[in-house]
Amino acid sequence: MPTNLDLQTRANDAYMKLYPHKHIAIGRGNGVYLYDMDGKEYLDCAGGIAVTALGHNHPAFNKAITEQLERGFTMCIGSIATEPKVKAAELLLAHCCAEKIFFCNSGAEAVEGSLKLARTWAHQNKSEEAKEFIVFGSSFHGRTYGAVSATEKSRHQPQFAPYLPGFHFATYNDLDSVKALITDKICAIMVEPVQGEGGLTAGTPEFFKGLRDLCDDNNILLISDEIQSGMGRMGKLMAHAHFDYEPDITCLAKGLGGGFPVGAFMAKEKIADAFNAGDHGSTYAGNPLATNVAYHVVSEIVRPEFLKRVREASLYFRERLGALHNETGNAIKAVKGEGLMIGIDTKYQIKELLHELLEAGLMATQAGKNTLRLTPPLIISNEEIDKAVAVISDVLKNNKNLIKYEG
Ligand SMILES: Cc1ncc(COP(=O)(O)O)c(C=O)c1O
């Protein structure tokens, strides 16, 4: 069996250098734990960045894959119905304010499809000029061209220019800044219920209500990008249900497959009907393996006891982190986010903090400029939360390698 060092070295030789170098290689997982090639255990509070909703090695996830393999087919052309895809579609639509769905393979594809649907709808229902979008500062919508054009940070990478024209950036949680950008050319506003990559800022209920009203008053569609915040992470299946607003189009991915690549966008029928056969599609979209996994993962998450437990876990985690503020000599400046999408601003630089947490056996990620992000599997127990909090507390109190953040 290769060691951490073997695999790291080979990875460095083979991979494009698009991700910062890590000093571990993962060999297996179970529940909320991952194990590296040298056998060290990590409490996984990254969850593949809000992906592994059911944790690792979950029976429902494993069953979904083996069950479909036993049926002997993993691909089918998009025009032919399969039971897993129909069941996954019906289940998701039963829990969303939408009547139609398109499955895809990733979050960025869900965003691209939504942008295309919004323009198609506006072309037919508004005007041929209504092709523009309002999006938000500190947003993140993915890495394909439409998605990066809607992502503020990515637009500062001049080597990728030219971006798609027609994306206007308002300030998150600031309705006046949105109002100021509304013209007859706007077809949709796209918003994240909680800004994930941007630093774990949650939208306020007033903000979402205001966006809905602005959209209704100006014949504009509201797109909810809940790729990171959806699929139970807020304690409700849909993030927009948690914040109590009704989008016209909802984008999903990440937790939808619990680790298997699958995404989707859903829309109200009167909007989805703007699409005609051939307007959109993808070879792998909605394949039986991916949709069988989505069906079983969502069936698990949508159980009332499961969602109740997510709400309890979120409250417990936040309570415990809140208590750390004094305990760590004010090393924690703020605990942010919503549900099990937790952001912690500390007085230390994130790079060293993440490294030291990993050394201490806790896996987490960075969001925004300097926010520590915890997006654990939704199955995390109170005991595991205690363990995560103990590691964070110990590193913040005792670690000499942390560097003060001056931002
Ligand atoms: C809110 C949001 N939208 C879109 C995406 C893009 O998803 P993917 O990486 O699956 O393309 C992400 C990924 O982090 C995301 O958090």
Ligand as a Chemical Component Dictionary entry (heavy atoms), coordinates in Angstrom:
data_LIG
# 
_chem_comp.id                   LIG 
_chem_comp.type                 NON-POLYMER 
_chem_comp.pdbx_formal_charge   0 
_chem_comp.three_letter_code    LIG 
# 
loop_
_chem_comp_atom.comp_id 
_chem_comp_atom.atom_id 
_chem_comp_atom.alt_atom_id 
_chem_comp_atom.type_symbol 
_chem_comp_atom.charge 
_chem_comp_atom.model_Cartn_x 
_chem_comp_atom.model_Cartn_y 
_chem_comp_atom.model_Cartn_z 
_chem_comp_atom.pdbx_ordinal 
LIG C1 C1 C 0 -23.120 28.192 -4.162  1  
LIG C2 C2 C 0 -22.358 27.383 -5.159  2  
LIG N1 N1 N 0 -22.729 27.404 -6.446  3  
LIG C3 C3 C 0 -22.085 26.687 -7.379  4  
LIG C4 C4 C 0 -20.994 25.904 -7.054  5  
LIG C5 C5 C 0 -20.283 25.107 -8.117  6  
LIG O1 O1 O 0 -20.473 23.746 -7.916  7  
LIG P1 P1 P 0 -19.473 22.687 -8.604  8  
LIG O2 O2 O 0 -18.142 22.836 -7.948  9  
LIG O3 O3 O 0 -20.144 21.356 -8.351  10 
LIG O4 O4 O 0 -19.434 23.017 -10.057 11 
LIG C6 C6 C 0 -20.569 25.856 -5.737  12 
LIG C7 C7 C 0 -19.365 25.072 -5.356  13 
LIG O5 O5 O 0 -18.734 25.299 -4.364  14 
LIG C8 C8 C 0 -21.258 26.621 -4.759  15 
LIG O6 O6 O 0 -20.884 26.619 -3.474  16 
# 
loop_
_chem_comp_bond.comp_id 
_chem_comp_bond.atom_id_1 
_chem_comp_bond.atom_id_2 
_chem_comp_bond.value_order 
_chem_comp_bond.pdbx_ordinal 
LIG C1 C2 SING 1  
LIG C2 N1 SING 2  
LIG C2 C8 DOUB 3  
LIG N1 C3 DOUB 4  
LIG C3 C4 SING 5  
LIG C4 C5 SING 6  
LIG C4 C6 DOUB 7  
LIG C5 O1 SING 8  
LIG O1 P1 SING 9  
LIG P1 O2 DOUB 10 
LIG P1 O3 SING 11 
LIG P1 O4 SING 12 
LIG C6 C7 SING 13 
LIG C6 C8 SING 14 
LIG C7 O5 DOUB 15 
LIG C8 O6 SING 16 
# 
